[in-house]
Structures are given as C-alpha cells and as structure tokens.
C-alpha cells in the first residue's frame, strides 16, 4: 500500500530542486547587487556555488511575489500607462565593471486619449471598464499634461517588514533598493524614480519617491568602484559581522554563502577567486 503524501511537500521539493545552486561567472555588476554584502557579490561574480541555496518555502514566497508583480504590470500595460523596460540598461564608470539591469516598470503617459482608447479595447474582452475610465478622468483632470517618464522598482515583502518599519517609514528601510533604482535613473537621465513596496500577504502598498542627489550619486559611484576593485584585485573582501547590536546579522543569516563564508570553506573560496 502506498504511503500517504502531500502536494504541499511535492510543490516545495520540486521548486527547491529547480532553484539555482551555482551562478554563472560574469564581469558585470547587476543593479540588484549594489549595497548587498560585498562577500556575496564577489562570490557571485566568480561563479562560486551556493552552500545555502533558497529552499522550497523561499521559492514559494518568491513566486507569489512575482505573480503579484506580474498582475500589476499586466493591468498597467494593458491600459497603456506603463511598459516594461525591455532594453538592458548599461551604465559604465571609468575603470569599473559595467552595471546592468532592467526596471520592473516605466510609467509614462503622453496623451490620456491613448489610455482611454486602450481601456475601451479591453471591454471587447469582457473587462469592466467604467470604473477604470472614471479613474482616468480624475487623473486627466489632475495631470492634464500626462505623466512624466518614471522608472519603478516593485518590491514584494511581507506585512511584518512593513510593520517593523512603520515608525521610521520605508524610505530608509532598504538603502540598497535606492541604489538599484538609481542605476535606472542614471542610465535614463531621469531625476526621479519610485519604489513600490507591496505586502504579499495583505496587499498593502507603500510608495517611496527617490530623487537624484549628489549624496546618492556619490554613494552609487563609490559602491560600483568598491565592487570593481575587489573583483579585479582577486582578493577576498571582509566578511559581514555575525552579530550586530547584540542580534544576529540578517545579512549573514540570509546569505546563500553563509556556510561557505563562516564555517570551513575559507581556503576553497580563496582558491576559486584567485
């Protein structure tokens, strides 16, 4: 007689089995690398295999977040309000590795009539459009000249993270998101971008406006230079501390190289990098 089995474990195990365990070596910095632990980034650039890859539960959470992001993208693009940044963005600083990436969305409306026409076309596919057209009418009244081109980065997180940062707000909660977004702003020659934080378990949203400043530009350039110098020197960068203010450092706890870095693999990684 066959043993009982559960589909939730089947799904989790299959997703975990398909997760990436070894990144491809590369000579370019991804926008999402900026501001992350330097040790992790250098290992990824060199194609060092993960010792702590994402498990099945982590993959389920990741896919749920992506599904929500896809829904937002499809709604806005069908209306003609947004489009995906199809072209790979490349920013090159002198003597540094190129920084590449794609924004999740680019919002731009040049003519509200185009948006209204797109929504009318949706009605032919049994969409309810009266409410959407009413919203567009309000936007048209408030922004008669349309919406300026703005890159968006959508970040799906859980509601606990939003509650934890409620007092100080999300603007300073994840500084590396600012660096990622600024890559797109810099490449597009745009002075403003938006971060949209979405709680995947409640649907609550919070938006952070990121403006170009001298301080942000310097921080971005310093980060790109630092990563490039460590990569080209073929040296091992300093490790993140295990504890911060008496608590476990979450940058270590969630690192795909946690065991690799902090247990018995120091000589192995040194050999691979050098």
HUMORA-V60842 format. One line per field, one symbol per residue. psi: psi as a letter, one per 40 degrees, with the letter a starting at -180 (. if undefined). burial: 1 if it has 16 or more other ideal C-beta (glycine too) atoms within 10 Angstrom, else 0. A space follows every 50 residues. Layout:
psi = ???
burial = ???
This chain:
psi = hiiiihdddddddddddeihehihiifihidedheihddddddddefhii egihadddddddddddddddddddddddeediiigdhhhhhhihfiiihi ahidihhhhdhddddddddddddeffihedddddddddddddgdeahihh iihhhhiiddddddeddeiededgdddddddddddddefiehihhhhhhe eeehihhhhhihidddddddddddddddddddefihiiiiidihfeihhd dddehefddddebfedddddddd.
burial = 00000000000100110010000000001110111111111111110101 10010100111000100110011001011111001000101000011011 11111110100100110110000000001001000100110000010001 11111110000100100001001100111111111111010011111111 00000101010100010011001100110110000110010000000000 010011110111000000100010
